[in-house]
């Protein structure tokens, strides 16, 4: 995610809408939903719901790129998590979409 196209606005950690450099789950969510459910919920809060397909990135930068480490760490704790693997697949698709959209923008400019 460090190499997302320049067509996405760059935002530093302080301005980021994502804030994955400070990712954490709420204790109540962990108790109510279990670890996997709590991580899923927090990813939805920070990235948005994926009801209509993978999320569309709004920005690039240090607030978004740590989501890779977040998923890596939780997948170590939950190696069989279908939900977290789906997040990983969706984030890969989101990155691919960002590059495809950037190509379309270049084509029309």
C-alpha positions, 0 to 999 in steps of 0.5 A, a space after each residue: 500500500 506504500 506505492 498507491 498511485 498519486 491520484 489518491 491524495 496523500 495524507 500524513 498520520 495526523 490528517 488520515 481518516 484511517 489511523 491504522 498506526 493506532 489500531 486497537 480493539 475495544 474491550 467491550 467488542 472483544 468480550 461481546 464478539 470475540 477477538 475475530 469479531 472485534 478485529 472485523 468490527 474495528 476494520 469496518 469502523 476504520 475502512 468502511 463496510 464491504 457490503 458492495 464489494 471491496 472498500 474504495 481507498 480515499 487516500 494513501 499514506 502512513 495512516 493506511 499502510 499499517 493495516 498490512 501489519 495489523 492484519 499480519 499480526 492478527 492472522 498470526 493469532 487467528 491463522 484460520 480466520 476466513 474473515 481476516 483472509 477476506 479482508 486481506 483479499 479485499 484490500 488487495 482488490 482495493 489496491 488493484 482498483 486504485 491502480 486501474 482508476 489511476 490508469 483511466 484518469 491518465 487516459 482521459 487527461 
